[in-house]
């Protein structure tokens, strides 16, 4: 691997490293194709390591102009659709695989395509964002992001015992539909409230609660939240809802915790988006 002539950095995020000095060169994740990465991964310290001994930047050296030009050219050529084997798609897979490797340590991940022009920019970002990043990392160690969806299963409703026809039939059907919709909304609101109460009682961080459409006619929309879970919390959620015949639970993941740890490169605050 060679170092680019004009050295900037592709920035993956900040990593929590509480035990000793990190290595200068890191191994690639098993799922990464070596042909997709031309320079080694590195941990870079802030020069004042006594100030920030437990947080380092995970980067690899690149030529920022070349990277940006390749990215723009491929996006322009492919338009809306990107092939799975395209350079951009492979780089996105590489980005996620590298971040996933450091989840057990605790990583505050940057978005795909985050470039820093030089090492000074990296040091400045670390200095300005240290306190907030450190607070985030303490919450992220050993946890992964999941999308949780919870539906309320509909109870069988009785049909009218006095069938009618004509205009009265239309009005009655319309009235029944409005009553059903009102009941569904009320039940969905109750489910969302109960879900959020349960998550809070378990100390689970969650975001983006909203009403979601039912997956079939036997369900009513309830809630979708993005949650940050360790393995025990994951088991607790599944156990809590699996045995409840009223509910249908779906957990999608795991994902890197982008929702809870996005780094704002523009102002260096490290605040979640």
C-alpha positions as CSV (number, residue, x, y, z in Angstrom):
1,X,0.0,0.0,0.0
2,X,1.2,3.5,-0.9
3,X,0.6,6.9,0.7
4,X,-1.1,9.4,-1.6
5,X,0.9,12.3,-2.9
6,X,-1.5,14.8,-1.4
7,X,-2.5,13.3,1.9
8,X,-5.9,13.8,3.4
9,X,-8.0,11.4,5.4
10,X,-11.1,9.3,4.9
11,X,-12.7,9.5,8.3
12,X,-14.6,6.5,9.7
13,X,-15.2,7.9,13.2
14,X,-13.9,8.2,16.7
15,X,-13.0,5.0,18.6
16,X,-12.9,4.4,22.3
17,X,-9.5,2.9,23.3
18,X,-9.3,2.6,27.1
19,X,-6.5,0.0,27.2
20,X,-3.0,1.1,26.3
21,X,-1.8,2.6,23.1
22,X,-3.6,1.7,19.9
23,X,-1.7,0.2,17.0
24,X,-0.5,2.3,14.1
25,X,-1.7,-0.2,11.5
26,X,-5.0,-2.2,11.8
27,X,-6.2,-5.3,10.1
28,X,-9.0,-5.2,7.6
29,X,-12.3,-6.8,8.4
30,X,-12.7,-10.3,6.9
31,X,-15.4,-9.2,4.5
32,X,-13.4,-6.4,3.0
33,X,-11.9,-6.9,-0.5
34,X,-8.2,-5.7,-0.3
35,X,-8.6,-4.4,-3.9
36,X,-11.1,-1.7,-2.6
37,X,-8.7,-0.1,-0.2
38,X,-5.3,1.3,-1.2
39,X,-3.9,2.5,2.1
40,X,-3.9,1.0,5.6
41,X,-6.3,1.8,8.4
42,X,-4.8,3.9,11.1
43,X,-5.6,5.1,14.6
44,X,-4.5,8.8,15.0
45,X,-4.1,10.4,18.4
46,X,-4.5,14.0,19.2
47,X,-0.9,15.4,19.8
48,X,-1.9,16.3,23.4
49,X,-2.6,12.6,24.2
50,X,-2.7,13.4,28.0
51,X,-5.9,15.4,27.2
52,X,-7.5,12.7,25.0
53,X,-5.9,9.4,25.9
54,X,-9.0,7.3,25.3
55,X,-10.4,8.6,22.0
56,X,-8.7,8.2,18.7
57,X,-9.7,8.8,15.1
58,X,-10.0,5.8,12.8
59,X,-8.9,6.9,9.3
60,X,-7.0,5.9,6.2
61,X,-4.9,8.2,4.1
62,X,-6.3,9.3,0.7
63,X,-5.9,12.0,-1.9
64,X,-9.1,14.0,-1.3
65,X,-9.3,15.5,-4.8
66,X,-8.9,12.1,-6.4
67,X,-11.5,10.5,-4.2
68,X,-14.0,13.3,-4.7
69,X,-13.5,13.3,-8.5
70,X,-14.0,9.5,-8.7
71,X,-17.1,9.7,-6.5
72,X,-18.7,12.5,-8.6
73,X,-17.8,10.8,-11.9
74,X,-19.4,7.5,-10.9
75,X,-22.5,9.2,-9.5
76,X,-22.9,11.2,-12.7
77,X,-22.5,8.1,-14.9
78,X,-24.8,5.9,-12.9
79,X,-27.6,8.4,-12.3
80,X,-30.3,7.2,-9.9
81,X,-29.3,3.5,-10.0
82,X,-26.0,2.2,-8.6
83,X,-25.0,-1.3,-9.6
84,X,-24.1,-3.6,-6.6
85,X,-20.6,-4.0,-8.0
86,X,-20.0,-0.3,-8.6
87,X,-17.1,1.5,-7.0
88,X,-19.4,3.6,-4.9
89,X,-21.4,0.6,-3.7
90,X,-18.2,-1.3,-2.8
91,X,-16.9,1.8,-0.9
92,X,-20.2,2.0,1.1
93,X,-19.9,-1.7,2.0
94,X,-16.3,-1.1,3.0
95,X,-17.2,1.8,5.2
96,X,-19.9,-0.1,7.0
97,X,-17.8,-3.3,7.4
98,X,-14.9,-1.3,8.9
99,X,-17.2,0.5,11.4
100,X,-18.9,-2.7,12.4
101,X,-15.5,-4.3,13.3
102,X,-15.0,-1.6,16.0
103,X,-18.5,-1.7,17.5
104,X,-17.4,-3.8,20.5
105,X,-14.8,-1.2,21.4
106,X,-17.3,1.7,21.0
107,X,-17.2,3.8,17.8
108,X,-18.9,7.1,17.1
109,X,-19.2,6.6,13.3
110,X,-19.0,9.3,10.6
111,X,-21.2,9.2,7.6
112,X,-20.1,7.6,4.4
113,X,-17.8,9.8,2.3
114,X,-16.5,12.0,5.1
115,X,-13.2,13.5,4.1
116,X,-10.8,15.6,6.1
117,X,-8.2,17.6,4.1
118,X,-5.3,17.1,6.4
119,X,-4.1,15.9,9.9
120,X,-4.6,19.4,11.4
121,X,-8.3,19.3,10.5
122,X,-8.5,15.9,12.2
123,X,-6.8,17.3,15.4
124,X,-9.1,20.3,15.3
125,X,-12.2,18.1,15.1
126,X,-11.0,16.0,18.0
127,X,-10.3,19.0,20.1
128,X,-13.6,20.7,19.5
129,X,-15.8,17.6,19.7
130,X,-14.0,15.6,22.5
131,X,-16.5,16.2,25.4
132,X,-19.6,15.3,23.3
133,X,-18.0,12.4,21.5
134,X,-16.8,11.0,24.8
135,X,-20.3,11.2,26.3
136,X,-21.7,9.5,23.2
137,X,-19.1,6.7,23.2
138,X,-19.9,5.8,26.8
139,X,-23.5,5.1,25.7
140,X,-22.4,3.2,22.5
141,X,-19.9,0.6,23.8
142,X,-21.2,-2.9,23.2
143,X,-24.5,-1.7,21.6
144,X,-26.0,-1.8,18.1
145,X,-28.8,0.0,16.4
146,X,-32.0,-1.7,15.5
147,X,-35.3,-0.7,14.0
148,X,-38.2,-1.8,16.1
149,X,-41.7,-2.0,14.7
150,X,-44.7,-3.0,16.9
151,X,-48.2,-3.6,15.5
152,X,-51.4,-4.2,17.4
153,X,-53.3,-7.3,16.1
154,X,-56.9,-6.4,15.4
155,X,-59.7,-8.3,17.2
156,X,-62.5,-9.8,15.1
157,X,-65.3,-7.3,15.0
158,X,-69.0,-8.3,14.8
159,X,-70.9,-7.4,11.7
160,X,-74.3,-5.7,11.9
161,X,-77.1,-8.1,12.8
162,X,-79.6,-5.9,10.9
163,X,-78.4,-5.7,7.3
164,X,-79.7,-2.7,5.3
165,X,-79.6,-1.8,1.6
166,X,-79.4,1.3,-0.6
167,X,-78.4,4.6,0.8
168,X,-78.8,3.5,4.4
169,X,-76.3,0.7,3.7
170,X,-73.7,3.2,2.4
171,X,-74.2,5.5,5.4
172,X,-73.9,2.6,7.9
173,X,-70.8,1.3,6.2
174,X,-69.3,4.8,6.2
175,X,-70.2,5.2,9.9
176,X,-68.7,1.8,10.8
177,X,-65.5,2.6,8.9
178,X,-65.1,5.9,10.8
179,X,-65.7,4.2,14.1
180,X,-63.1,1.5,13.2
181,X,-60.5,4.1,12.1
182,X,-61.1,6.1,15.3
183,X,-60.7,2.9,17.4
184,X,-57.5,1.9,15.5
185,X,-55.9,5.3,16.1
186,X,-56.8,5.3,19.8
187,X,-55.4,1.8,20.2
188,X,-52.2,2.6,18.2
189,X,-51.6,5.7,20.4
190,X,-52.0,3.5,23.5
191,X,-49.5,1.0,22.1
192,X,-47.0,3.7,21.3
193,X,-47.3,5.1,24.8
194,X,-46.9,1.7,26.3
195,X,-43.9,0.9,24.1
196,X,-42.1,4.1,25.0
197,X,-42.8,3.5,28.7
198,X,-41.3,0.1,28.5
199,X,-38.2,1.3,26.7
200,X,-37.7,4.0,29.3
201,X,-38.1,1.6,32.1
202,X,-35.4,-0.6,30.6
203,X,-33.0,2.3,30.1
204,X,-33.1,1.9,26.3
205,X,-32.3,4.9,24.1
206,X,-34.8,5.3,21.2
207,X,-35.6,7.9,18.5
208,X,-38.0,8.6,15.6
209,X,-41.3,7.3,17.0
210,X,-44.0,7.4,14.4
211,X,-47.2,5.7,13.2
212,X,-46.5,3.0,10.6
213,X,-48.8,1.2,8.2
214,X,-50.0,-2.3,9.1
215,X,-48.4,-5.2,7.3
216,X,-51.7,-6.9,6.6
217,X,-55.5,-6.5,7.2
218,X,-55.3,-8.2,10.6
219,X,-53.1,-5.5,12.1
220,X,-53.3,-1.8,12.8
221,X,-50.4,0.7,12.7
222,X,-48.7,1.2,16.0
223,X,-45.1,2.4,16.3
224,X,-41.7,2.4,14.8
225,X,-38.7,3.4,16.8
226,X,-34.9,3.2,16.3
227,X,-33.4,1.7,19.4
228,X,-29.9,1.3,20.8
229,X,-29.5,-2.2,22.3
230,X,-27.0,-4.4,24.0
231,X,-27.5,-8.2,23.9
232,X,-29.4,-8.3,27.2
233,X,-31.8,-5.5,26.2
234,X,-32.4,-7.2,22.9
235,X,-33.4,-10.4,24.7
236,X,-35.6,-8.4,27.1
237,X,-37.6,-6.8,24.3
238,X,-38.2,-10.1,22.5
239,X,-39.2,-11.8,25.7
240,X,-41.6,-9.0,26.7
241,X,-43.5,-8.9,23.4
242,X,-43.2,-12.5,22.0
243,X,-45.7,-13.9,24.4
244,X,-48.2,-11.1,24.0
245,X,-50.8,-12.4,21.5
246,X,-52.1,-8.8,21.0
247,X,-48.8,-7.7,19.5
248,X,-46.6,-8.4,16.5
249,X,-43.0,-7.4,17.0
250,X,-40.3,-6.9,14.3
251,X,-36.7,-6.1,15.0
252,X,-34.5,-5.2,12.0
253,X,-30.7,-5.1,12.3
254,X,-28.2,-4.9,13.7
255,X,-26.8,-1.7,12.3
256,X,-23.9,0.6,13.2
257,X,-25.3,3.4,15.5
258,X,-25.4,6.2,13.0
259,X,-28.7,7.6,14.4
260,X,-27.3,8.1,17.9
261,X,-23.8,9.2,17.1
262,X,-23.6,11.2,13.8
263,X,-20.6,13.6,13.8
264,X,-21.1,17.1,12.4
265,X,-17.9,17.8,10.5
266,X,-18.9,21.3,9.6
267,X,-18.8,22.7,13.1
268,X,-16.9,19.9,14.9
269,X,-19.5,19.6,17.6
270,X,-20.0,15.8,17.3
271,X,-23.7,16.3,18.1
272,X,-26.3,13.6,17.1
273,X,-28.4,14.4,14.1
